[in-house]
Amino acid sequence: MDILLRRILGIGATLLIITGGIFYMTGCSTDQSGPDEETYFPELGNYADLYLRMSYDLLHMIKVRELGKIGEASKIGAQRKMSGGKTISGIGTPHIMYGGACAGDIPGNPNIAPDPKGQNSGYPGTPELGPNDFLMVANPSEHVEKAYKNGCYVVGIGFPMTTNRYSPLNFNDHPDYFIEDMTNMFIYTWGPKEDGIVTPALTPTLHLKILPTSPMTVVGYWLLTAQLAHNLAYKDTSGTHQAAETYIDTLMERLSAFHERYIGAVNNVGEEIADRVLSGGRIHPWSPRNEFWIESNGTAGGLMGVYPLKPDSLTSKDVVILALSNATPEEEIGMAQKIRDKNAFLIGIFPFEREDNIPTAPLRELCDLSLDNLSGDVYGVLDIPGYPNKIIPTTTMMNNFAFWAVVGGYVQAMEKRGEAPYYWMSYHVPGGREYDESIRDDFLKRGY
């Protein structure tokens, strides 16, 4: 199909789908509400609210549009794995994935589709793939194209920077290199083309949106591995997507509960962060696992003004956003104590209750604000035969939903004070690299 026609058709489909998704999320429907029922619409400018609502909406889109495809792809993956083929993944982007959001050592990863570039994968270098193999990828490449032509079953997991049939003209690094042409199945994650959700009022720059959707790639990965683990454990090749649906339903329930419980708190703490930054303080995201820092730093749609945590250099003006990611909280509690000793403002993201009953109350006592990530299952949400613990976690996703909601509250508070933080624009949109370079010196002078 002609490239221009493919893109025109894709753009139209995206607009229709996203419009329909927002329609769903805002609660606009033909249902008759009783006279005492009150429909909540966020006030204009409530960035955290919009981010959480749209994130839920994207999960809903994935559930409605992609679960059937995930079931079909996982069936093929299980058949090939059970017949002795290799099942691997190569999802090094976006930032959160590059940082190891689904690495083999993360609690709850079933380790049935190792990344050859990861540690202890069992594959020296990139293996040759053929008719009996199964590959999950996020980007088109010569290696992927070769594997596909050799008969390997290739599943793509999409994010806005991957050139696909919904990509607008002139977006992405390789605008004429479509991933659908080298995949048997492509799972769309439905993020906006700019890879962000909110257009900041004081920085209305073309193609700049903040509060990114890159964590949705993690969702795609976990959905595939959840269903693949189920299929292998039960030797199920029916094409069901039962396990994947259980996972996404759980994640959506947790996101909805977090939104309802904490939207006021994240907007209030945004005021505190804004005051501290304007008085010379800095924002320091931290977690023992690397993906939390890498997702918060340098991601398109994220803040330029975040800094690595060096406890000895903290001041009482600084803000630390700490997320628990280990199976047990000792390391996080130790770091929180160091932060408290410096009188920095500490926001903690962690489960208030854990199924193993290990207490997190000591961490809560050290935090100025604690946000429950509702992921107290430690290793994951699915009980699959053959694994000593439940698998497929929501921790990484919930930590990131909480973090970007807090950033939304901070940006809103800054704009209320007439200040506009500097943000990264995606290199993959027209003018993105040039925009980032044009503001770099100004950011370095101001620091936020």
N, C-alpha and C positions, 0 to 999 in steps of 0.2 A: 504494500500500500504506500502511496505517496506520503513522504514525511509530513508535509504541511497538512494534508488531509487527516493523517493520524492524530496530529496534535490538535487540530480544530475539533475533531470528534472527542478527543480526550478532555480538552478544556471544558467543553459543554457538559460532559458527563460529570466532571468534578464539581462544577458549579451547582448542578442539580443535586448531587449527592450531599455536598456540604450544606447547601441551603436546607435540604430536607433534614439533615442531622441537627442543625441549629433549631429548626422548627420543633423537632422532637424535644430537645433539651429545655427550651424555654417554657415548655408545658402548653404551647398553643395547640389546641385540638378541637375537635367538634364535640367533645364530651360536654355535657351540661353540668356546670358546677352549681352546688347548692348555694343559697344566699349567704350562708355563714362561712363558706370556704374562701380563703384568701390566697390568691396566686402570687408568688413572690417573683418579682423581676428585679435584678440587681440595678442599682443606680448607675448611671453612666459614669465611667471612670473607675469602676471597681475592678481593678485588674486581677486581683487574686481570685475573685468570684468568677470572672470570665474565664480565667485559665482553668480552674477546677471544673467548671461546667463543660468547657470544650474538650477537656481531656476525657471526661466521662463519655461525651458524645463520640469521640474517636474510638473509644473502646466499644461502644455500642455498634458503630459502623463496622469494626473488625468482626464483631460477633455475627452481625447480620449478613455481611458480604463474604467473609473469608473462612468461616469455620467448616463449611462443606468442602472447600478446596483443601483445607488443612487435613481433613479426614481422608480425602483421596490420596494426597501426597504421603501422609504417614502410613497408609496401607502399603504403598509401593516401597517406602523405606523399610518397613518391617519385613516384607517379602524378600527384599534383597539382603537385609542383614541376616535373616534366618537361613538364607541359602549360601552364606559365607562371604558376602560382599562387604566392602568397606563403607561405613557410614560416617561422614566427616562434615565439618562445618568450616566456613571461612568468612566470618562476619566481623571484620576488623573495624568497621565504621558503623555508625557515627562515633563521636567521642566516647560516649558511655560504653560502647562495645569494645572500642580500642583499649579502654582502661580496664577491661576485664570484668564487665558486669555479668557475664555468663561464663567466666573462666571455669576450668575443671575443678578448681579448689574452692569455689564458692559453695557455702553450705546449701545443700539441696539439689545440686546439679547431678543428674543421673549418670553423666559421663558416658553416654552412648553415641555421641557425635563429636569427638574431640576436634579441636582446631590444630592443624599441623604446626602452626606458628606458636601455639601455646606450650606451656611447660608440661613435661611428662605425658605428651600426647601419644607416644608410641610410634609416631611417624617421623622419620628423619627427613626433614625437608617437605616439599610438596609432592605427594604421591601421584603416580599416574592413575587415572580413573577410567573405567570402562563400563561395559554393558551390565555388570552385576553390582555396580556401586551407586551410592546415593550421596548427594552433596547439597548443603544449604549455604547460600551466599547472599551478600547484600549489594555487590557491585559487579558490573560487567567487566570482563578482563579476557586476555588471550587464554589464560589457563582455564577459565570457566567455559569459554567458547570451544576449546579443544575437548574438554571433558564431555560437553554436550554432544559434540559431533561423534565422539567415540562411543556414545550410547549410555553414558552415565545419566541417571535421573537427577536433574538439577532443579532445586526449588529456590527461587529468589524471595528475599524478604525486603520489601520496599521501604524507602524513606525518601523525603523530597529530593535529595541530591542524586538519587539513582535515576538515570534517564529512562523513563518509561512512557507509555502511550498517553499518560495524563500530563507530561511535562510541557510547560509553555515553551514557545519559541525562544531560542537563545539562552535558556537556562542550562546549568550544569557544565561540568568540565568537558564532557564528550557529547555534544548536543545531538549527534546523529548515530549514537551507539546505543541501541535499545536493548535493555536487558531481557525483554520478552522474547527476543530473537534467539536467545541462548539458554532459555529455561523451559522446562516442561510445565512448571506451575509457578505462578508469581503471586505472592501474598502482599497485597497493598496495605499500608498502614495509615493512609488517608490523612497524613499531616498536610497543612497548607504548604504551598510551593516555596514560601519564604522560610519554612521551618520554624515559624513562631506563630503565636496566637494573637498577641495584643499589639496594636499600633500605638506607641506612646504619643500622647497629645503634644508634648513639647518637642518631639523629634519626628515630625511627619515626613520622613525621608522615603522616597520611592523604594519599595522592596524591603524596608526594614520592619520586621516584626520581632517582638521580644517574647520571652517565656517559651522555650523551644519544645518541640514534640519528639525530639530524638529518642527519648526513652521508649517510644512505641515500638521501636525495632526490637527492644528487649522482650516486649510482649509477644511479638511474632515468633521469636526464638523459643520462648518458654512454651508457647502453644504447640509448636511442632514437636518439641522434645517431650512434652507431657503426653501427647497422643502416641508418639512413637514408643515411649516407655510402657504405656498401657498395652499397646499392641504386642510388644515383645513379651511382656510378662504373661499375658493371657493367650498368646499366639492367635491374636484376633486380626484377621485380614478382611473384615467386613466393610471397612471404610467408615466406621463410626467416628464421631468427633466428641464422644462423651467426656473424655478426660480433659480435652482442651476447653470444652464448654464449662465444666466444673471450675477450672482455673479462672477463666475470664469472668464468670459470674462472681466468684469470690473476690477477685480484684475490684470489680465494679462496686460490690457491696461495701468494701472497705474504703474505697475512694469517696463514695457517697456519704458514708458515716463520718469520715474525716472532714469533709466539706461542711456538713451540717454542724459538727461540733466545734470547728476551729476557725471558720471564716472570720468571726469577730476578732479572735486572738491574733491572727496573722496580720490583719489590718492595723490593729492596735500596736503590735510590735514593730510594724513598718514605721510608725511615728518615732519610736525609740531609736531605731537604726538610723533614720534620716537625721535626727538631732545629733547623734554621735558622729556620723560621717561628716556632717557640716562643721563639727567642732574639731575635726582633725583625726577622727577615728577611722579604722579600716575594718572591712568585712573579711573574715577568715573561715571558709568552709573546711571541715575536717572530718575524716572517717579513717579507720585503719585500712580500709580497702581503697585502692587507687581510683576506682571508677567514680567515686563521689567527687573527688577533687577535679578530675579531668572533665567530667560533665559540667561542673560549675565554672570552669576556667577555660576560656577560649572557644566555647561553643557558640555557634551562630544563634543570635537571639538572647545571649547571656550578657552579663555585666563585664565590662573591662575591669572595673574596680573591685576585684577580689584578689586576695593575697594568700600565699601559703602560710600555714601556721608555724610560727616559731615561738613557743611558749615564753622563753626568756625575754623576748622582745615585746611582749604584749604590754599595752597600757590600759588604764581604766576607761579610756574612750573607745576601745576596740569592741567588736562584736564577733563572737565565734558561733558558727552553726555546726554542731556536732551530730553526726548520724551514727547510730550503732549498726554494725554490719557483721560482727563476729558471732559465732555460735554462743559465746558467753561474754558478759559485759566487762570483764576485769580491765582490759586495756582502755576502754572508753571511760570508765570510772577514774582510772589513774590520770588520764589526760584532763578530765573535767576538774580534778582537784588542782592540777597545775594552773589551769585557766582561772579557777576561783581564787587562787593565791595571788593572782595579778589583778583581781577585781575587774576583769573584762566582763562584758555582758554575755551570758551564755544561753544559747537556745539549743535544747536537746531534742533529737528525733529518735524515738526508740519505743518498743512495746512496753506498756505499763504492766501488762500481765503476760506471763509466759506459760506455755503448757507444761514445761519442765519444772515450774515453780521456782526457778532461780530469780531472786528479787532484783528489780531494777529501781526500787525505791531509793537506794543510796545515790544513784545517778540523778534521780529527780530532785533530791534534796540539794544538789549542787547547781542546778540550773535555775536561771531567772525565769525562763519559760520552757515548759516541757510539752511536746507534741507527741501524741500516741500514734505510732505508725500502724497500729492494729495488726501487727504481724508477729504475734507471740508464738507462732507455731515453730519457730527456730529454724527448721530445715525446709519446710515447704508445706503445701496444702493438700497434696494427694497421697493417699495411702496405697502404694503399689506393691504387690508381692515381689519378694526378692531383695527389697531394700530394708536395711535395719531401721531407717527413719523415714518419715514422709519426705517427699521430694517436690520440686518446682516451687520456689519461694516467691513471695510478693514483696520482700523487704526492700530490694533495690528500687522497685517501682514506687512504693509508698514513700521511701526516703526522698526520692526526687520530686514526687508530687508535692510533698511538704516543703521542700527547699524552694521550688519555683513559685509556690504560693507566697512564701515569705518574701521573696524578691519582688513579686507583684505588689505586695503591701508596701514595701520600701519605696518602689518607684512611684507609686501613687502619692505617698507622703512627700517625696521629694518634689514632685510636680506641684503639689499644693503649696509648697514653699517657693515656687518659681524656679526650681533647679531641675536640670535634665542630666542624669548620669549618662556616661558614654557606654555604648553597646557595640558588640561585634555584629556586623552584618555578614551573612553567608558569602563565602567566596564563590559559591555556585550560582549566584544570581547576577544579572547584569550590573556591573559597576560595584560589586561588593568588595572586591579586593582594593579597588581604588578608594572607596569610601573609608575603609578601615585605615589605610595608610594616610589618608588626608587628615584624620583626627588624632592620630597616634601622638604627635608632639603635644597637642593640647591636653590630651588625657594625662600624659606623663607629668605635665606641669601641675595639673589640678589634682590628680590622684583618684578621681571617682567618675 
